[in-house]
Amino acid sequence: MAEKYFVATGYGDIEKHSNLIVLKITDNGKIQREQEDYYDGGPSYMVEKVVSDRRSYIYAAFEKTNEIVKFVWENGNLIEEKRFQAPGEGLCHLCLSEDRTMLYGSCYMSGDFFAVDTELTQCIWMKKGQKESHAHCVYQGKENQLYLVDLGLSRVCRHQQKGRALGECNLNFPIDEGEGPRQILLWNSEKNAVVINESASTLSFWQMQQQKNKQQVQRICTKYTTMYVGNNAPGDASIWKEKILFVGNRGTETVSAFSLERLGEKIGEWDCGGKFPRGLLIADDGSILICCQKSGKLVSCRWDEENTQLNICDSLDLPGVTNVIKITAEEE
């Protein structure tokens, strides 16, 4: 059986402790460090492009310097290969295109969305932000449909990627002013969507409907992400087996689970094991990694489906940790 590798990253600290760490998770949820380095520039988000068996490219968004840094993963090692100065300001998210030839970037401070080729040679298109824009993420749907999430404008729009150009918005989610969406996830063959609303501390569940020759989207329900009162500002969410959505609650320092089969029914809420859970990843085997940014802890948990319980197993020090991904090339 192939080893299961993960890579986690964060903003780092003034002492320059390691802020990019390759790790393994054991069967009992313990974390094993495999490789670690320190990088200036605030690496805060990553995406993988699998090249071949046990070889892939890892692209990291360096938020403070607005760089995309390309790493090569091969033979159990992660090596920096190339850097690209991205347009815009406050690069916070990257997404790989459906044909795997482009990266879509989101710039929180300037509100710009853009595309670059995966060889990092040129910017292909750029969608400039408006005065109040805070571009937060791009979600790659099927058939080259892109979902652009703008937290500042409280806007989620779907666009068609046409060759090397971005088409006009062909589906606009009726997000309420001030909801402040940070992320969108789709499931059920993209017939359903959930939007994580940072400013409103909610999840909004949606259904795609075909009416005559036009597709529309309808809000089904809206749920608070936590049972606690106050400004929560939920972090990232992750879907497990198209059954359960897990979301980090940064204000209350918990993780909540919601049923997708019962569209928003809350399953439970548990302590996250740290402070300010920003990033969150769940693997098919129920391993959950939580990026607790303010306490500088990557927390390893296990989801117990039978007892509907989230169990904390281990943690690792990583200053300003924001994001973790699984290296899927090892499974090819």
N, C-alpha and C positions, 0 to 999 in steps of 0.2 A: 504494500500500500504506500502511495506517495505521501511524503510529509506535507503537513498543512502549515503554510507560512502566512504571516500577516506582516504588514508594515504600518507603523503608527508615527504620527508627526505632530509637532506643536510649535508655538511661537518661540519657546526657549526662555532663558533667563540671563541676567547680567553675568552670572558665573560661568556661562557657556557650558552647562551640562548638556549631555546628549539630548537632542530633540528630534532625531529621526532614528527609529529603532526597528529592526527586523526581529520578529519573535515567532515562537511556536506556542501552541496551546496543547497541553497534555490532556489525556482522556478525563482526568479529574479536575480540569479547569485551571491548572497551574500554568504560569507564564514562564517561558524560557527565553532569555535574551540570546540572539544569534549574531547580531551585528548592530553597531551603534555609532553615530556621528553627530557632530554639531554643525548647523548651518545658520548663517546670518540671513536676514531677509524675511523671516516669519513664514516658513512653510506651513500652510494651514489646510490644504486640501489636496487629494491625490486621485488619479484615475489610472487604470491599467489597460494596455493594449497587448493582447497575447500575440506573439509572433510565431512561435512553434512550441513543440514539446519542451517544457521546462525553461522557456525563454520568453521574456516579455519586456515591454517598455513601461516604466512607471513615470507618469508626468505629475509634477508637483506644482501647485500654485503658491508662489512666494508673495504674500499679501503686501508686505511693507515695501518691497522693491519692484512690485508689479512684473515679476519674471515668471516664465514657465521653465522649469528645469526638467530635463529628460534624463532618466536613469535607465540603465540596462540591468535587468535581472537575469542571471544565467549561472548555472552550477552553484546555486545557493548563495550568490553574492549580488549585492546591489552597488552599481558603479555609476557615478555621474558621467554623462556623455556630452550634453549640450545645454546652452541657455538661450532664451529668447525674450527680448524685451516686449512685453505685451502693451497694447494700447490701453488707454483708460487709466483709472486710479482705484486702488483697493481691490485687486484681483482676489476673489474669495472662492471661486468655484470653477471646475472644469468638467466637461462632459464629452465623451467620445461619440463621433457620428456613427450612424447606422452602417455605413460602408467602411468605417474605421480608417478613413483618410484625413479626417479633420478633427480638431478639438474646438469645442464651443466654450468660451470664457465669459464670466460674469464679473463686473467691476462694481462693488458696492458703493464706493465713494462717488464715482463719476456717473454711475447709472448706465454704463455702456455694456452692450452685449457684442461679442465678436467671434469670428471663426479664423483659425490658423490651420495650416497643413501640419500633419503629424511629424513631418521632417523638420518642422520649426524653421521654415525659410521665409514665409510671407503671411501677412494678414489677408484673408480672402474676402471677408465682408465685415462691416461694423455697423451696428445699430446704436446711434447716439442716444444717451439718456436725456430726459427732460430735467427741469430745474429741481423737482422733488424726487427724482428717480433714485432708487437703490436697487440695482440689478443684483439678484441674489442667487439664482440658479437657472440652468436649462435642463429640461428632462427630454431624453430622446425617446419618442414614441415609434410605433411601427410606420412603415411606408413613408419614411422621411418627414414625419410630423414632429415639430419641435414645440415644447411648451416653455415659454419664457415667463419667469416669475419676477415681478418687480415689487419689492416690499414697500418702497416709498410711495408709489402710485396706487398701492392696493390693486394690482392688476396681474391676472394670469391670462395670457393669450397664446393660442396655438397658431403656428406658422408652418407653411410647407417649405421645406428646403428643396429648391429647384436647381439641380446641378450644383453650381458654385455660388448661387445667390439665395438670399432669404426672401421668401414671398411675403405677401401681406398677411395680416391676421385673418384667419378663416373661422376662428371660434373664440369668443370672448367669454370667460367665466364671469358671471355677475357678482364679483366680490364687493362686499360693502366697504364704503370709505372708512379707513381707519383699521381694517382687519389686519393689514400688514402681512401678507403671505410670504413665507420664506422657502417653502418646498412644496412640490406636488409629486405624488406617487400614483401609479395606475395599476389596476389588476383586472381580472376577469376579462381577458382579451381586450383590455382597454375600454371596456364598457362602463367601468366605474373608476372614480378618482377620489383621492382624499387630498385636501390642501391643509398644510400646517400653517396656521395663522399666528405669527409671533406677537404682533401688537395686541390682538384680541385674546390671546391665550386659549385658542380653540382649535378644533379639527372640524373642517366642513367636508361632508361626504356628498358626492355628486354622481349623477348617472347620465351617460351619453344616450341621446335618443335621436333616431332618424325620422324626420318628418318630411314627407314628400322627397324632394331632392336636396334637402338641407339637414345637416346635423345640428342638434341643439344640446345644451347641457342644463340639467335641472338639479338644484340643491335638494338633497333628501333630508338631511338633518345637520345640526351643528352641536358639538359636544365640547365642554371644557376639558382640557387635558389633565386637570388635577382636581381633587376634591377640596383643596385648600383655597381660601379666599386670598386675593391679592394679585399683583402684577407678576405673572409667571414667566412670560417670554419663553415658550417651549423651544427646544433645540431640534436636532435632526431626528427623523423617524425612520424606521426600517420595517419591512414586511417579511413575515415568516410564512413560507409555504402557501401564500395567498389565503391564509386563515386568520392571522393575528397581526395587528400593527402595534409596534412598540415605539414610544416617544419619550425623550428625555425632557424633564421639567426643570429648567434652570433655576427658576425662582424658588421652588419648593425642594429642590435637590432630590427628586424622586424619578422613577421610571413607571409609566403607565402602559397598560395593555388594553387594546380594544379589539373586539371581534369584527372581522370583515364579513364573515358569513351571516352575522346578524346586524350588519351595517351600523356600527358605532356603539354597540352594547359594551359597556366597560367590564373588563375581566378582573382587573385589580391594579394596585399601585404599591410600589415598594421603594425603600431607601436605595439610592444609587451608589452608595459607598464612597462618595466624595462630594465636591462642591462644583456646581455649575456644569451639569452634564450636557455638553454641546454636541459632540459626535456620538453616534451609536450604530453598531453593526451586529446583525444576528446571522449566524450561519445555519445551514440546513440541519445540522446535528444539535441545534439548540444552544450552541456557544454564543454568548453575548459579550461584546466588548464595549465599554462605556468610557468616553473621553471626558473626564471631569477637569475642565480647564483651570479653574481657579485654585483647586487643591493640587494640581499637577499630578493627577493619578489616572492611569489607565486601569480600569476595573474589569476583571474577568468574572462573568457570571454564567450560570446554567439555568435554562428554562426547563422546569419540571411540568410538562403538559398534564400529566395524570393528576397532580395535586394543585395545578394552577398556581405555581409558586416560582418566584425568581430568587435563586440562591447565589450569594456572593462567594466566590472561590479564592480569588487572589487579586493582587494589584501590583502595579509597576510604576515607579517614579518617572514622569516625563513632563518637564516644565511647560505649562501652557498648552497641554495636549488638546488637539482640536479634531483630529480625524484618524481613522484607521480603515484599512482595506485588506481584503484577503487576496493573496497572490494566486489567481486561478490557473496560471500557466502550469503549476505543479499538478493540476488535476487533468490536464489534457491527455 
